[in-house]
Amino acid sequence: MKKSHSFIALGAGVMIALSGGVLLANWRSAEAAAGGVHFARPSYDAARAGATIDLQKYGALGDVKRLAGLSKNLGACHDALAAAGVDFTIVPAEHDGACGYDEAVVVDASLSAWKAPDAMPMTCDLAAKMHLWERHIVIPAAEKYLGSPVKEIKAFGSFQCRRVAGHDRLSEHAFAKAVDIAGFILEDGREISVLKDFRNKGAKGDFLREVHDRACGLFDVTLGPDYNADHANHFHLDVGGQYSCR
């Protein structure tokens, strides 16, 4: 049976509820000056006391030691996600031969929708890094280059029992430690596709190349169209422990 994170987070429920109002109230604001629109970053400073790391803070991107701790302290990782306003469900362990995981979450709601053809179970530390990427890299880059917030992050999926193409070893997807990102849908309805737009010389390409390049400083492995033809249509992001940025 699935277990909601709310059962784990009873001690801080009031704080999260009150802070959630702050998040919603500050999500986006219009800037009157010059008639321009300013898409505000969420203001969510009341992180839960005792959380290992505050995913709302930009500085968390460079806090390698504390980020690594999220993979070792599951309770703290759940706390960090909850304190950042991420709605998630803890899913039971799953094993299929050498593939599988002992812990995973499915993110039900973040700052944007995470959509895939099927449910996306992923280890909590992968979910935390995905949220950091979304909050501090993807959303600001979309506003910077494209002038619109991100409504949806499109993915091919996360957990799948499979091997690395052309190799005998299992992919990090086999352990719910990887996700494949296909593109993005903006609030104004535009769709940005890794396959169609990564080589684009304009704003769409600039956006995709920035979110790919900066993912390298957050995930253990970041692979995209420059790596090989198998990645022409997606970014592979994982927390498997090896390092590669291609």
Contacts in CASP RR format, 6 or more apart in sequence:
PFRMAT RR
TARGET T0000
AUTHOR 0000-0000-0000
METHOD contacts of the structure
MODEL  1
MKKSHSFIALGAGVMIALSGGVLLANWRSAEAAAGGVHFARPSYDAARAG
ATIDLQKYGALGDVKRLAGLSKNLGACHDALAAAGVDFTIVPAEHDGACG
YDEAVVVDASLSAWKAPDAMPMTCDLAAKMHLWERHIVIPAAEKYLGSPV
KEIKAFGSFQCRRVAGHDRLSEHAFAKAVDIAGFILEDGREISVLKDFRN
KGAKGDFLREVHDRACGLFDVTLGPDYNADHANHFHLDVGGQYSCR
1 92 0 8 1.000
2 89 0 8 1.000
2 90 0 8 1.000
2 91 0 8 1.000
2 92 0 8 1.000
3 89 0 8 1.000
3 90 0 8 1.000
4 89 0 8 1.000
4 90 0 8 1.000
5 78 0 8 1.000
5 81 0 8 1.000
5 82 0 8 1.000
5 87 0 8 1.000
5 88 0 8 1.000
5 89 0 8 1.000
5 90 0 8 1.000
5 105 0 8 1.000
6 13 0 8 1.000
8 75 0 8 1.000
8 78 0 8 1.000
8 79 0 8 1.000
8 82 0 8 1.000
8 90 0 8 1.000
9 16 0 8 1.000
9 48 0 8 1.000
9 78 0 8 1.000
9 79 0 8 1.000
9 82 0 8 1.000
12 48 0 8 1.000
12 49 0 8 1.000
12 79 0 8 1.000
12 82 0 8 1.000
12 83 0 8 1.000
15 46 0 8 1.000
15 48 0 8 1.000
15 49 0 8 1.000
16 48 0 8 1.000
16 82 0 8 1.000
16 83 0 8 1.000
16 85 0 8 1.000
18 46 0 8 1.000
19 44 0 8 1.000
19 45 0 8 1.000
19 46 0 8 1.000
19 47 0 8 1.000
19 83 0 8 1.000
19 85 0 8 1.000
20 44 0 8 1.000
20 85 0 8 1.000
22 43 0 8 1.000
22 44 0 8 1.000
22 45 0 8 1.000
22 46 0 8 1.000
23 42 0 8 1.000
23 43 0 8 1.000
23 44 0 8 1.000
23 85 0 8 1.000
26 40 0 8 1.000
26 42 0 8 1.000
26 43 0 8 1.000
26 44 0 8 1.000
27 40 0 8 1.000
27 42 0 8 1.000
28 39 0 8 1.000
28 40 0 8 1.000
28 149 0 8 1.000
29 38 0 8 1.000
29 40 0 8 1.000
30 36 0 8 1.000
30 37 0 8 1.000
30 38 0 8 1.000
31 37 0 8 1.000
31 38 0 8 1.000
37 147 0 8 1.000
39 139 0 8 1.000
39 143 0 8 1.000
39 147 0 8 1.000
39 148 0 8 1.000
39 149 0 8 1.000
41 135 0 8 1.000
41 139 0 8 1.000
41 140 0 8 1.000
42 56 0 8 1.000
42 111 0 8 1.000
42 135 0 8 1.000
44 56 0 8 1.000
44 84 0 8 1.000
44 85 0 8 1.000
45 56 0 8 1.000
47 54 0 8 1.000
47 56 0 8 1.000
47 83 0 8 1.000
47 84 0 8 1.000
48 79 0 8 1.000
48 82 0 8 1.000
48 83 0 8 1.000
50 76 0 8 1.000
50 79 0 8 1.000
51 76 0 8 1.000
51 79 0 8 1.000
51 80 0 8 1.000
51 83 0 8 1.000
52 66 0 8 1.000
52 69 0 8 1.000
52 70 0 8 1.000
52 73 0 8 1.000
52 76 0 8 1.000
52 77 0 8 1.000
52 79 0 8 1.000
52 80 0 8 1.000
53 60 0 8 1.000
53 63 0 8 1.000
53 66 0 8 1.000
53 67 0 8 1.000
53 70 0 8 1.000
53 76 0 8 1.000
53 80 0 8 1.000
53 128 0 8 1.000
54 60 0 8 1.000
54 80 0 8 1.000
54 83 0 8 1.000
54 84 0 8 1.000
55 80 0 8 1.000
55 81 0 8 1.000
55 83 0 8 1.000
55 84 0 8 1.000
55 86 0 8 1.000
55 128 0 8 1.000
55 131 0 8 1.000
55 132 0 8 1.000
55 135 0 8 1.000
56 83 0 8 1.000
56 84 0 8 1.000
56 135 0 8 1.000
58 136 0 8 1.000
60 66 0 8 1.000
60 67 0 8 1.000
60 132 0 8 1.000
60 136 0 8 1.000
61 132 0 8 1.000
61 136 0 8 1.000
61 137 0 8 1.000
61 217 0 8 1.000
61 218 0 8 1.000
62 217 0 8 1.000
67 125 0 8 1.000
67 128 0 8 1.000
67 129 0 8 1.000
69 76 0 8 1.000
69 77 0 8 1.000
69 125 0 8 1.000
70 76 0 8 1.000
70 77 0 8 1.000
70 80 0 8 1.000
70 124 0 8 1.000
70 125 0 8 1.000
70 128 0 8 1.000
71 77 0 8 1.000
71 123 0 8 1.000
71 124 0 8 1.000
71 125 0 8 1.000
71 239 0 8 1.000
74 103 0 8 1.000
74 124 0 8 1.000
77 124 0 8 1.000
77 125 0 8 1.000
77 128 0 8 1.000
78 88 0 8 1.000
78 90 0 8 1.000
78 105 0 8 1.000
78 124 0 8 1.000
80 128 0 8 1.000
81 88 0 8 1.000
81 105 0 8 1.000
81 124 0 8 1.000
81 127 0 8 1.000
81 128 0 8 1.000
81 131 0 8 1.000
82 88 0 8 1.000
84 131 0 8 1.000
84 135 0 8 1.000
85 110 0 8 1.000
86 107 0 8 1.000
86 109 0 8 1.000
86 110 0 8 1.000
86 127 0 8 1.000
86 131 0 8 1.000
87 107 0 8 1.000
87 108 0 8 1.000
87 109 0 8 1.000
87 110 0 8 1.000
88 105 0 8 1.000
88 106 0 8 1.000
88 107 0 8 1.000
88 108 0 8 1.000
88 127 0 8 1.000
89 105 0 8 1.000
89 106 0 8 1.000
89 108 0 8 1.000
90 103 0 8 1.000
90 104 0 8 1.000
90 105 0 8 1.000
91 104 0 8 1.000
91 105 0 8 1.000
91 106 0 8 1.000
91 121 0 8 1.000
93 100 0 8 1.000
93 101 0 8 1.000
93 102 0 8 1.000
93 103 0 8 1.000
93 104 0 8 1.000
94 100 0 8 1.000
94 101 0 8 1.000
94 104 0 8 1.000
94 121 0 8 1.000
94 159 0 8 1.000
95 101 0 8 1.000
96 161 0 8 1.000
97 161 0 8 1.000
98 170 0 8 1.000
98 174 0 8 1.000
99 161 0 8 1.000
99 170 0 8 1.000
99 174 0 8 1.000
99 175 0 8 1.000
100 159 0 8 1.000
100 161 0 8 1.000
100 174 0 8 1.000
100 175 0 8 1.000
100 176 0 8 1.000
101 121 0 8 1.000
101 123 0 8 1.000
101 159 0 8 1.000
101 175 0 8 1.000
101 176 0 8 1.000
101 177 0 8 1.000
103 123 0 8 1.000
103 124 0 8 1.000
104 121 0 8 1.000
104 122 0 8 1.000
104 123 0 8 1.000
104 124 0 8 1.000
104 159 0 8 1.000
104 176 0 8 1.000
105 121 0 8 1.000
105 122 0 8 1.000
105 123 0 8 1.000
105 124 0 8 1.000
105 127 0 8 1.000
106 119 0 8 1.000
106 120 0 8 1.000
106 121 0 8 1.000
106 122 0 8 1.000
107 114 0 8 1.000
107 120 0 8 1.000
107 122 0 8 1.000
107 127 0 8 1.000
107 130 0 8 1.000
107 131 0 8 1.000
110 130 0 8 1.000
110 131 0 8 1.000
110 134 0 8 1.000
111 131 0 8 1.000
111 134 0 8 1.000
111 135 0 8 1.000
111 139 0 8 1.000
111 150 0 8 1.000
112 134 0 8 1.000
112 138 0 8 1.000
112 139 0 8 1.000
112 149 0 8 1.000
112 150 0 8 1.000
112 151 0 8 1.000
112 152 0 8 1.000
112 153 0 8 1.000
113 151 0 8 1.000
113 152 0 8 1.000
113 153 0 8 1.000
114 120 0 8 1.000
114 130 0 8 1.000
114 152 0 8 1.000
114 153 0 8 1.000
114 155 0 8 1.000
115 152 0 8 1.000
115 153 0 8 1.000
115 154 0 8 1.000
115 155 0 8 1.000
116 154 0 8 1.000
116 155 0 8 1.000
116 156 0 8 1.000
116 157 0 8 1.000
116 158 0 8 1.000
117 156 0 8 1.000
117 157 0 8 1.000
118 157 0 8 1.000
120 155 0 8 1.000
120 157 0 8 1.000
120 158 0 8 1.000
120 159 0 8 1.000
120 179 0 8 1.000
121 158 0 8 1.000
121 159 0 8 1.000
121 176 0 8 1.000
122 130 0 8 1.000
122 158 0 8 1.000
122 159 0 8 1.000
122 176 0 8 1.000
122 177 0 8 1.000
122 179 0 8 1.000
123 175 0 8 1.000
123 176 0 8 1.000
123 177 0 8 1.000
123 239 0 8 1.000
125 239 0 8 1.000
126 158 0 8 1.000
126 176 0 8 1.000
126 177 0 8 1.000
126 178 0 8 1.000
126 179 0 8 1.000
126 237 0 8 1.000
126 238 0 8 1.000
126 239 0 8 1.000
129 218 0 8 1.000
129 219 0 8 1.000
129 237 0 8 1.000
129 239 0 8 1.000
130 179 0 8 1.000
130 237 0 8 1.000
132 218 0 8 1.000
133 211 0 8 1.000
133 214 0 8 1.000
133 215 0 8 1.000
133 218 0 8 1.000
133 219 0 8 1.000
133 237 0 8 1.000
134 150 0 8 1.000
134 153 0 8 1.000
137 210 0 8 1.000
137 211 0 8 1.000
137 214 0 8 1.000
137 215 0 8 1.000
137 218 0 8 1.000
138 150 0 8 1.000
138 153 0 8 1.000
138 184 0 8 1.000
138 211 0 8 1.000
139 149 0 8 1.000
139 150 0 8 1.000
141 207 0 8 1.000
141 210 0 8 1.000
141 211 0 8 1.000
141 214 0 8 1.000
142 148 0 8 1.000
142 149 0 8 1.000
142 150 0 8 1.000
142 184 0 8 1.000
142 186 0 8 1.000
142 207 0 8 1.000
143 149 0 8 1.000
144 207 0 8 1.000
145 203 0 8 1.000
145 204 0 8 1.000
145 205 0 8 1.000
145 206 0 8 1.000
145 207 0 8 1.000
145 210 0 8 1.000
146 186 0 8 1.000
146 190 0 8 1.000
146 192 0 8 1.000
146 203 0 8 1.000
146 204 0 8 1.000
146 207 0 8 1.000
148 186 0 8 1.000
148 187 0 8 1.000
148 188 0 8 1.000
148 189 0 8 1.000
148 190 0 8 1.000
149 186 0 8 1.000
149 187 0 8 1.000
150 184 0 8 1.000
150 185 0 8 1.000
150 186 0 8 1.000
150 187 0 8 1.000
151 185 0 8 1.000
151 186 0 8 1.000
151 187 0 8 1.000
151 189 0 8 1.000
152 184 0 8 1.000
152 185 0 8 1.000
153 181 0 8 1.000
153 183 0 8 1.000
153 184 0 8 1.000
154 181 0 8 1.000
154 182 0 8 1.000
154 183 0 8 1.000
154 184 0 8 1.000
154 185 0 8 1.000
155 179 0 8 1.000
155 180 0 8 1.000
155 181 0 8 1.000
155 182 0 8 1.000
156 180 0 8 1.000
156 181 0 8 1.000
156 182 0 8 1.000
156 234 0 8 1.000
157 173 0 8 1.000
157 179 0 8 1.000
157 180 0 8 1.000
158 173 0 8 1.000
158 176 0 8 1.000
158 178 0 8 1.000
158 179 0 8 1.000
158 180 0 8 1.000
159 173 0 8 1.000
159 174 0 8 1.000
159 175 0 8 1.000
159 176 0 8 1.000
160 171 0 8 1.000
160 173 0 8 1.000
160 174 0 8 1.000
161 170 0 8 1.000
161 173 0 8 1.000
161 174 0 8 1.000
162 170 0 8 1.000
162 171 0 8 1.000
162 173 0 8 1.000
162 174 0 8 1.000
163 169 0 8 1.000
163 170 0 8 1.000
163 171 0 8 1.000
163 174 0 8 1.000
164 170 0 8 1.000
164 171 0 8 1.000
165 230 0 8 1.000
171 178 0 8 1.000
172 178 0 8 1.000
172 221 0 8 1.000
172 238 0 8 1.000
172 239 0 8 1.000
172 240 0 8 1.000
173 180 0 8 1.000
173 238 0 8 1.000
175 240 0 8 1.000
177 238 0 8 1.000
177 239 0 8 1.000
177 240 0 8 1.000
178 221 0 8 1.000
178 236 0 8 1.000
178 237 0 8 1.000
178 238 0 8 1.000
178 239 0 8 1.000
178 240 0 8 1.000
179 236 0 8 1.000
179 237 0 8 1.000
179 238 0 8 1.000
180 234 0 8 1.000
180 235 0 8 1.000
180 236 0 8 1.000
180 237 0 8 1.000
181 194 0 8 1.000
181 234 0 8 1.000
181 235 0 8 1.000
181 237 0 8 1.000
182 193 0 8 1.000
182 194 0 8 1.000
182 195 0 8 1.000
182 233 0 8 1.000
182 234 0 8 1.000
183 191 0 8 1.000
183 192 0 8 1.000
183 193 0 8 1.000
183 194 0 8 1.000
183 208 0 8 1.000
183 234 0 8 1.000
184 191 0 8 1.000
184 192 0 8 1.000
185 191 0 8 1.000
185 192 0 8 1.000
186 192 0 8 1.000
192 204 0 8 1.000
192 207 0 8 1.000
192 208 0 8 1.000
193 233 0 8 1.000
194 208 0 8 1.000
194 224 0 8 1.000
194 225 0 8 1.000
194 232 0 8 1.000
194 233 0 8 1.000
194 234 0 8 1.000
194 235 0 8 1.000
195 225 0 8 1.000
195 232 0 8 1.000
195 233 0 8 1.000
195 234 0 8 1.000
197 204 0 8 1.000
197 205 0 8 1.000
197 208 0 8 1.000
198 205 0 8 1.000
198 208 0 8 1.000
198 209 0 8 1.000
198 212 0 8 1.000
198 224 0 8 1.000
198 225 0 8 1.000
199 205 0 8 1.000
199 225 0 8 1.000
200 206 0 8 1.000
200 208 0 8 1.000
211 235 0 8 1.000
212 222 0 8 1.000
212 224 0 8 1.000
212 235 0 8 1.000
213 245 0 8 1.000
215 222 0 8 1.000
215 235 0 8 1.000
215 237 0 8 1.000
216 222 0 8 1.000
216 245 0 8 1.000
217 245 0 8 1.000
219 237 0 8 1.000
219 238 0 8 1.000
219 239 0 8 1.000
220 238 0 8 1.000
220 239 0 8 1.000
220 240 0 8 1.000
220 241 0 8 1.000
220 242 0 8 1.000
220 243 0 8 1.000
220 244 0 8 1.000
221 236 0 8 1.000
221 237 0 8 1.000
221 238 0 8 1.000
221 240 0 8 1.000
221 241 0 8 1.000
221 242 0 8 1.000
221 243 0 8 1.000
221 244 0 8 1.000
221 245 0 8 1.000
222 235 0 8 1.000
222 236 0 8 1.000
222 237 0 8 1.000
222 244 0 8 1.000
222 245 0 8 1.000
222 246 0 8 1.000
223 231 0 8 1.000
223 235 0 8 1.000
223 236 0 8 1.000
223 244 0 8 1.000
223 246 0 8 1.000
224 231 0 8 1.000
224 232 0 8 1.000
224 234 0 8 1.000
224 235 0 8 1.000
224 236 0 8 1.000
224 246 0 8 1.000
225 231 0 8 1.000
225 232 0 8 1.000
225 233 0 8 1.000
226 246 0 8 1.000
227 246 0 8 1.000
END
